[in-house]
Each structure stands twice: as structure tokens, then as C-alpha cells.
Amino acid sequence: MKPYEGKTAVIVGKVLDDERLLDVPKLSVCALAVTETARARIEKSGGEVITFDQLALRSPTGENTMLLRGRKHQREVYRHFFGVAKNVKPYVRAKGRKFESARGRRASRGYKKKSA
């Protein structure tokens, strides 16, 4: 991690252990919560885990930090938004014959709406 040496990874969330990552590089991590196994692996590689209070004292302006986040549209509600998702999922009670199968959903019922 040459370009990130000397920087602190800041995660607003929980850091979990992932066994697929075979060797953990030496890094400084700041997070809301860290599991015991993830903390052990980070500290074993020579890194450190700090809290947001310690980060505020160490670099008040946020200098030498990288803010990491997960996927922006990960929540299930985004599957129902038109324009965000390709295959928009309607809010329905069930997927049976009598539900959401009227006009706009099939050509035999007047018209079929083309997906964008």
C-alpha cells in the first residue's frame, strides 16, 4: 500500500474480519466498532486501531486520513426506485396471477411499458 503509507483509514461503521484477505498490511484504522478477530489481525501485522476521539486529537483537520464507505445504494429500498435500478421491483403483496398484472405490465392488457 505505497500511496497510503502513513495514512489512517477512517470507517464510519463496523470493521469485520474477512478470512479471504490472507495478509493484512500494516495500517492505522479508525472505526466506530471493530470485532476482536479483526483487531487481532490488524495489530498482529503491526497496525493499530484507534477511536474517533483519538483521531480528533491526532489530526483535528483530518490530514492524512482516507474516508472509506460501502456501497451507496445497498439498501433494499433502492430496488424499487425508477432510474436507479435497471430491473425495478414493484411493491406487491404476492407474485401470484392476480397481483400487478394489469395495464402497463403486459401487452395483452392494453399496452406494455418499455423499460428504460
C-alpha positions as CSV (number, residue, x, y, z in Angstrom):
1,M,0.0,0.0,0.0
2,K,2.6,2.5,-1.1
3,P,0.4,5.5,-1.8
4,Y,-1.5,5.0,1.5
5,E,1.5,4.7,3.8
6,G,1.3,6.9,6.9
7,K,-2.5,7.5,6.4
8,T,-5.3,6.5,8.6
9,A,-8.3,4.6,7.2
10,V,-11.5,6.1,8.7
11,I,-14.6,3.9,8.6
12,V,-17.9,5.1,9.9
13,G,-19.2,1.7,10.8
14,K,-18.0,-1.7,12.0
15,V,-14.8,-3.4,10.8
16,L,-15.2,-7.2,10.4
17,D,-12.7,-9.9,9.9
18,D,-12.5,-11.4,6.4
19,E,-10.6,-14.7,6.1
20,R,-10.3,-14.3,2.3
21,L,-7.8,-11.5,2.9
22,L,-4.7,-13.6,3.6
23,D,-2.2,-11.0,4.7
24,V,-3.2,-7.7,6.3
25,P,-0.9,-4.8,5.6
26,K,0.4,-2.5,8.3
27,L,-2.2,0.2,8.6
28,S,-3.9,2.5,11.1
29,V,-7.7,2.1,11.3
30,C,-10.2,4.4,12.9
31,A,-13.8,2.9,13.2
32,L,-16.9,3.0,15.3
33,A,-16.5,-0.7,16.2
34,V,-14.0,-3.5,15.4
35,T,-14.5,-7.2,16.0
36,E,-12.0,-9.0,18.2
37,T,-10.6,-11.1,15.4
38,A,-10.2,-8.1,13.1
39,R,-8.5,-6.1,15.8
40,A,-6.1,-9.0,16.5
41,R,-5.2,-9.4,12.8
42,I,-4.6,-5.6,12.4
43,E,-2.4,-5.4,15.5
44,K,-0.5,-8.6,14.6
45,S,0.6,-7.0,11.3
46,G,2.0,-4.0,13.1
47,G,-1.0,-1.7,12.6
48,E,-3.2,0.0,15.2
49,V,-6.9,0.5,15.9
50,I,-8.0,3.9,17.2
51,T,-11.3,5.6,18.1
52,F,-12.7,8.8,16.7
53,D,-11.7,10.7,19.9
54,Q,-8.1,9.7,19.4
55,L,-8.3,10.6,15.7
56,A,-9.6,14.1,16.6
57,L,-6.7,14.6,18.9
58,R,-4.1,13.2,16.4
59,S,-5.3,15.1,13.3
60,P,-8.0,17.7,14.1
61,T,-8.2,18.8,10.4
62,G,-8.4,15.3,9.0
63,E,-5.0,15.4,7.5
64,N,-3.5,12.1,6.3
65,T,-6.8,10.3,6.5
66,M,-8.9,8.2,4.0
67,L,-12.6,8.1,4.4
68,L,-14.0,4.7,3.4
69,R,-17.6,3.7,2.8
70,G,-19.6,0.8,1.5
71,R,-22.0,0.8,-1.5
72,K,-24.1,3.8,-1.7
73,H,-27.3,2.1,-3.0
74,Q,-27.1,-1.1,-1.0
75,R,-30.4,-0.7,0.9
76,E,-33.3,-2.8,-0.3
77,V,-35.5,0.3,-0.9
78,Y,-33.3,1.3,-3.8
79,R,-34.5,-1.7,-5.8
80,H,-37.9,0.0,-6.1
81,F,-36.7,3.3,-7.4
82,F,-37.2,4.1,-11.1
83,G,-34.0,5.3,-12.7
84,V,-31.6,4.0,-10.1
85,A,-32.1,0.3,-10.7
86,K,-32.3,-1.5,-14.1
87,N,-34.9,-4.1,-13.1
88,V,-37.3,-2.1,-10.9
89,K,-39.1,-4.3,-8.3
90,P,-42.7,-3.3,-7.6
91,Y,-44.1,-3.2,-4.1
92,V,-46.6,-6.1,-4.2
93,R,-48.3,-8.4,-1.7
94,A,-47.6,-11.5,-3.7
95,K,-46.2,-12.7,-7.1
96,G,-49.3,-14.7,-8.0
97,R,-51.6,-14.5,-11.0
98,K,-53.9,-11.7,-9.6
99,F,-51.2,-9.3,-8.5
100,E,-49.6,-6.5,-10.5
101,S,-50.5,-8.0,-13.9
102,A,-52.8,-5.3,-15.3
103,R,-52.3,-2.4,-17.7
104,G,-48.7,-1.4,-18.4
105,R,-47.3,-4.8,-17.3
106,R,-48.3,-6.9,-20.3
107,A,-49.2,-6.2,-23.9
108,S,-52.4,-8.2,-23.7
109,R,-53.8,-5.7,-21.2
110,G,-53.8,-2.6,-23.2
111,Y,-50.1,-1.8,-23.5
112,K,-46.7,-2.8,-22.2
113,K,-44.4,-0.2,-20.7
114,K,-40.9,-0.3,-22.2
115,S,-38.1,-0.4,-19.6
116,A,-35.6,2.3,-19.8
